[in-house]
Amino acid sequence: MSQQDPSPSSNAQAQVLDNPYLLAQILEYLCMRDLLRIQLVSSSWKIMIDTNTKIQQTLFLKPIQPLPEAMIRTDVEDHDHWRYCRATISRPPESFSDKHRLFPVHVAHPLVGTSHASEMAGMTTREECDEIWDLINSDERASWRRMYICQPPLEEVKFLYTVCGLREEDGDDEKGDTSELIVQQNGGVTWGYLFDQVRGQADFAQLYQACDDEVFYIDAGEVCFQFSKPSVEDGIYCDLCDRTQRDLIVEI
């Protein structure tokens, strides 16, 4: 039985994927999770990913340029409003209300970091502490350890974590005091360096492991973390600001 000849469309697809330039243009639009997965498909694709600056920036392995500042209202306490306004990339007029301030914008890591609803300048590392425990004790060769905690990178962050006298499985689920650790790294703090510093703390062995989204909290001072990347056509409506934002927030 003769094998059927490949269709013209299959040949065209193969030629596109074999063209380094065209392939790079496609890969640059993939999300971080997909970029990490496809490196297992082809060694040549992995080489391209490792050498393409744009893709390395998407993977938080190389720094991006500073982003436009966000204009935030400071006269309201509605946290949902603060979260909405985080997505407002400011192109401020010559003067604007005293009720607004400009904050630097940093993009949170899409896989490890998550937003903290009650604070403007901070983020947690997922809601399940058991997952973080696994991350801290993971293989040191893991690629995510070399990734910045945010883009553009921060060279100093405050890391807050909660400990108690006994672990939850020992029958003591009462929270202890929150410990504070200032982490500094030239060029930008990476997840691996951050967790190595936490592991070196004296009270780390007593780390509280219950599910609590405040156990690990990163405070970067007056920094506005951007957690979402809305589509241009979606827009973001803010009742308090009474306007619809339809700008593409950030592309990295």
C-alpha positions in Angstrom: 0.0 0.0 0.0 1.6 3.2 -1.1 1.9 6.1 1.2 0.0 9.2 0.3 2.0 12.3 -0.7 1.8 15.1 1.8 -0.6 17.8 1.0 0.6 21.3 -0.2 -0.6 22.8 3.1 1.5 20.3 5.1 4.5 21.2 3.0 3.9 24.9 3.6 3.6 24.4 7.3 6.8 22.4 7.4 8.6 25.1 5.5 7.4 27.8 7.9 8.5 25.8 10.9 11.8 25.1 9.3 12.4 28.8 8.7 14.2 30.2 11.8 12.9 33.7 11.3 9.3 32.8 10.8 9.4 30.3 13.6 10.7 33.0 16.0 7.9 35.3 15.0 5.4 32.7 16.0 7.1 31.7 19.2 7.3 35.3 20.4 3.5 35.3 20.7 3.2 32.2 22.9 2.6 32.5 26.7 5.3 31.4 29.2 3.7 28.0 29.9 3.7 27.0 26.2 7.2 28.3 25.7 8.4 26.1 28.5 6.6 23.0 27.1 7.7 23.3 23.5 11.4 23.2 24.4 10.8 19.5 25.0 9.5 19.0 21.4 12.7 19.9 19.5 16.3 20.6 20.4 16.5 23.1 17.5 13.5 25.0 18.9 15.1 25.0 22.4 18.2 26.5 20.9 16.2 29.2 19.3 14.3 30.0 22.5 17.6 30.2 24.4 19.1 32.6 21.9 16.1 34.9 21.1 16.1 38.0 23.3 12.4 38.7 22.9 11.5 35.1 24.0 13.9 35.3 26.9 12.2 38.4 28.0 8.8 36.7 27.9 10.3 33.9 30.0 11.5 36.5 32.6 15.1 35.4 31.9 16.2 38.7 30.4 15.1 42.2 31.6 12.7 44.4 29.7 12.8 48.2 29.5 10.8 50.2 32.1 7.1 50.3 31.5 4.9 53.4 31.4 3.8 54.5 34.8 0.3 53.8 36.1 -1.9 56.6 37.4 -3.7 55.5 40.6 -6.4 57.3 42.6 -5.3 57.7 46.2 -8.6 59.0 47.6 -10.5 55.7 47.6 -10.2 52.6 49.6 -12.1 50.2 47.3 -9.5 47.5 46.6 -11.4 46.4 43.4 -11.0 49.9 42.1 -7.3 49.8 42.9 -7.0 46.5 41.0 -8.8 47.9 38.0 -6.7 51.0 38.0 -3.6 49.0 38.0 -4.4 48.3 34.3 -4.3 52.0 33.5 -1.2 52.8 31.7 -0.8 56.6 32.2 -0.2 59.0 29.4 -0.8 61.9 31.8 -1.8 65.4 30.6 0.3 68.4 31.7 -1.6 68.5 35.0 -4.0 66.1 36.7 -5.9 65.9 39.9 -4.1 65.7 43.3 -6.2 62.6 43.9 -4.0 60.7 41.5 -0.4 59.5 41.8 2.0 57.9 39.3 3.5 54.5 40.3 6.1 52.4 38.5 4.5 49.3 36.8 6.0 45.8 37.0 4.5 42.7 35.5 4.1 39.9 38.0 5.4 36.4 37.1 2.4 34.6 35.4 3.1 31.2 36.8 4.5 31.7 40.3 3.2 35.1 41.4 -0.4 36.0 41.9 -2.2 39.2 42.8 -2.9 40.2 46.4 -6.3 41.7 46.4 -6.0 43.8 49.6 -2.7 45.6 48.8 -1.6 47.7 45.9 2.1 47.2 46.2 2.5 43.5 46.8 2.0 40.0 45.5 1.8 36.5 46.9 3.3 33.3 45.5 0.1 31.3 45.0 -2.6 30.5 47.5 -1.5 27.0 48.4 1.5 27.0 50.7 2.2 23.4 50.1 3.0 24.3 46.5 5.4 27.0 47.7 7.1 24.5 50.0 7.6 22.2 47.0 9.0 25.2 45.0 11.5 26.1 47.7 12.8 22.6 47.9 12.7 21.9 44.1 15.6 20.9 41.9 18.1 23.7 41.7 18.4 23.1 37.9 14.8 24.2 37.4 14.6 27.0 34.8 12.1 29.0 36.8 14.8 29.6 39.5 16.6 31.8 37.1 13.5 33.8 36.3 13.0 37.3 37.7 10.1 37.7 40.1 8.7 40.4 37.9 9.5 42.5 34.8 11.2 44.8 34.7 13.3 43.3 37.5 13.5 44.7 41.0 16.9 44.6 42.7 15.4 44.8 46.2 12.2 43.3 47.7 10.8 42.8 51.1 9.7 39.2 51.7 7.2 38.5 54.4 6.3 35.0 55.7 4.5 33.6 58.7 5.8 30.9 61.1 4.5 29.2 64.1 5.8 26.9 66.9 4.5 23.7 65.4 3.4 22.6 62.0 -0.3 22.1 61.2 -0.1 18.3 61.1 1.3 18.4 64.7 -2.0 19.9 65.9 -1.0 23.5 66.2 -2.5 25.6 63.5 -2.1 29.0 65.2 -0.2 31.5 63.3 2.9 33.0 64.7 4.5 36.3 64.0 5.3 37.4 60.5 9.0 37.4 59.6 10.6 40.0 57.3 13.5 39.5 55.0 15.0 42.1 52.7 16.4 40.4 49.6 18.8 42.3 47.3 20.4 41.0 44.1 22.3 42.9 41.5 20.5 42.9 38.1 17.2 41.8 39.6 15.9 39.4 42.2 15.2 35.9 40.8 12.9 33.3 42.3 15.7 30.9 43.0 17.8 33.5 44.8 14.8 34.6 46.8 13.9 31.2 48.0 17.5 30.4 48.8 17.6 33.4 51.1 14.3 32.2 52.8 15.7 28.7 53.2 18.7 30.2 55.1 16.5 31.8 57.8 16.6 30.3 61.3 12.9 29.9 61.6 12.4 28.3 58.2 12.1 24.9 59.7 9.0 26.0 61.5 7.4 27.5 58.4 3.6 27.6 58.7 2.3 25.3 55.9 -1.5 25.8 56.0 -3.3 27.2 53.0 -3.1 30.9 53.5 -2.5 33.4 50.7 -0.6 35.7 53.1 2.1 33.3 54.2 4.4 34.5 51.4 4.0 38.1 50.5 6.4 40.3 48.5 6.3 44.0 49.3 8.2 46.2 46.7 7.3 49.5 48.2 5.6 52.0 45.9 5.3 49.7 42.9 2.2 48.9 40.9 2.1 45.2 40.0 0.4 44.4 36.7 -1.2 40.9 36.9 -3.4 40.8 33.8 -3.0 41.5 30.1 -6.4 42.5 28.8 -7.1 42.4 25.1 -7.4 45.6 23.2 -11.1 45.0 22.3 -12.1 44.0 25.9 -11.5 47.2 27.6 -11.6 47.7 31.4 -14.4 49.7 33.0 -13.9 51.5 36.3 -17.0 53.0 37.9 -15.1 55.3 40.1 -12.9 56.6 37.3 -16.0 56.6 35.0 -14.0 55.7 31.9 -13.2 52.7 29.7 -9.6 51.8 29.1 -9.0 50.1 25.7 -5.2 50.2 25.5 -3.1 47.2 25.1 -1.6 47.1 28.6 1.8 45.5 28.0 3.4 43.1 25.6 6.6 41.4 26.7 
